[in-house]
């Protein structure tokens, strides 16, 4: 259960190792018979169906172990990425995202995603470098004077988007968007709390860093507004 990468990697190896044989030996036979079947894709589809069976059996056993469940999700997302980008798998075919979209599994995924995101926010705001810009010494890069915590937070949101963008249904994607909106609001509240401590020094270093953070986040969110 703690090594899903073993069988996921094995399947990717089988697909890669058989590609030439299927393309050069099997495909011409299918073409000659007037079939529209793509041998390589059908081979991939068959192996992915085995993975779906394996996942359906494994997931109930690790649903309430945060570490194992997160590791499984991470490995499945890496597998899916390579399956599509390297092996040309079709989005209309069955995929692991359908298993992750099933209710009990999906709700668990949302819960652990939120838990780890909040932990990340705790650590980024308690860091000594939270209010310092990574690029403070490079003026042409750092026009917005973005503090480290704001940049890290927006990267966190971007990573979450990257993880859920291939979900098969819009309703599931919207639930993840709801989580992101919660995180933005949580971050806003945290910034407000820090700002209240700094009101006596409104031209102070940290107060200005908070204003820069808010400006940066608003600008990035506006840029993302075109992303359906």
N, C-alpha and C positions, 0 to 999 in steps of 0.2 A: 504493500500500500504506500510505502514512503518512497517508491522509485517508479512513478509513472513514466519518467523519461526513458526507462529501459525499453518498454514496448512501443512508445511513441517514436523513439529514434530508430528502432528496429524496422518499423513500417516505412519510415522515410528512406531508410537504406534499401529495403526491398523495391520500393518504387523507383529509386534512382538506378539500382543495379539491373533492373529488368527493362528499363526504358528503351535501350538500343535494340534488344531482342524483339520486344513487342512492336517497335516501329519498323524494323527491317524485315522481320520474318512473319509476324502475325498480321500486321496491318495490310500488306499487299494481298493476302488471302481474302481478308474481309472486303477490300476494295474490288477485287476480281469478282467476288460474289454479289457485288452491287449493294453491299451493306453500308449503312451510314454510321455504324458503330466505330468509335475511336478506341482501339485496343488499350492504349496506355491509360486513358481516363477510366475505362471500365475496370481495369486492374486496380487502379487507385480507389475507385468507388467501393470495390469489394473489400479491400483492406480497411478502408475507413469504417465500413459497416461492422467489421470485427472490433474495431476500437470503440464504437458506440456501444456494442454489447458489453465490452469490458468496463467502460465507464459507468454504464447503468448498474452493473453489479458492484463496482467499487465505491461509488459515491455515497450510498447509504451507510457504508462502514466507516467513513471518515468525515461525515457531515458535521460532527460536533468537536472535531479536533482542528482548531484554528490553523495550526502550523501545517498539518498534512493537507488540509483542504486548500489553503492558500498556495501551497507548493503545487498541488494538482492543477489549479486554475492557471497558475503561471506557466506550467509546462504545456498545458493544452493550448494556451494562447500562442506560445512560441511555435508549437507544432502546426497550428492553423496558418500562421504567417508564412512558414516555409512551404507548406502544402500549396498555398495559392501563388506565392511569388516565384518559387523555384520550379514547381511541378505543374503549374497551370491548371490546378483543380478548379472546377466550375462552381460558382456561387449557387447555382440551382440544384447542386447535388447535396445529399445529406452531409451534415458537418457536426463537429463536436459542439458548436454553439447552440445547436438545438437541444442537446442534453443539458448544457448550462442554463438554458432558458426555462427548463421545467420548474414549476412553482417552488418546490421545497429547496431545490438546489439554488435557484436564482435568488430567493429571499436570503438564503445563507450567504451567498456571494455579496449581496448588497450590505449585509450586516458586517461582515469582516472587512469589506472595503472601507466602510465608514470608520470602523474601529481603528484600523491601521492609519487611515488618513488623519484622524484626530490625534493619534500618537505622534505622527510626523509633525503636525502643527505645534504640539506641545514642545517638541524638541527644537524646532526651528525658531520659536519665539524665546526659548530660554537660552539659546546659544549666545555666546559672547559677541559673535559677529552679526547678530540679528539685524542691527540697525546700520550696519556699515555696508557700503557698496563694494562689490567685488572688483569693480573697475574704477575705483576712486582716483587712481593715478593715471588713468588714460582718458583725457578730457574728450577726445573726439568720439569715444565709444559711449561715454556716460553722461549724455546731455540731461537725462531725466533723474540722475542721482538716485537710482533705485536701490533701496536697502535689500540686503540679502534675503530677509524673511519674505518680502513680497515676491521676489524673483522665484524663490523656492516654492512658494505657495502656487504661483501660476504654473510652474512646471508640474506640480502635483496634479492640478486640474487637467493639464494637457495629457499627462500619463493615464489618468482615469479615462479620458475620452478615447485615447488610443486603445485601451483595453476593451471598451464596450462597443466601439464603432462597428464591429462586424456582427453584432447581434442580429438575428434574422427578422425581428419585428420592431416596428417603430414604438410600440407601447413599452417594450422592455428598455429601449434606449431612453425613452422619456423618464422612466423610473430612475435611471442613472443620472439623467440631467437634474432631476429633483434632488438627488443626493448632492450634486455639485452646487446647486443653489443653496442648500443647507450649509454646506461648507463655506461658501462665500459669506453667508450671513454670520456664521460662527466667527469667521476671521474678522469681519467688520466689528462684531461685539468686542473681540479681543483687542483690536486696535483702539476702540473707544475707551476701554478700560485703561490701557497704557497712556492714552492721551490725557485722561483725567488726572493722572498722576503728574503730568508734565505742564499743566495749565499755568503754573507760576512762572514757568520759563518758556513762554511761547515762541521765543526766538532761539531757544536752545537746540542743541544738536538732535536730540531724539524727537522732539516735537516736529521739527522740519522733516526728519526722516519719515515720520508717519504721514505727513501731507504728501511727500514724494511717493510713498507706497500707494496711497489712495489714488493719486493721479495716474500712476503706472497701471494699476489694476483696472481702473475705469477705461483707460486707453486700450489695453489689451482686450478687454471684454467687448469694446466697441469694434475692434478689428475682427473678433470672432463672430460678430453678429451676422455676417454673410454666410457662415458655415452652417448649412442646414442640419 
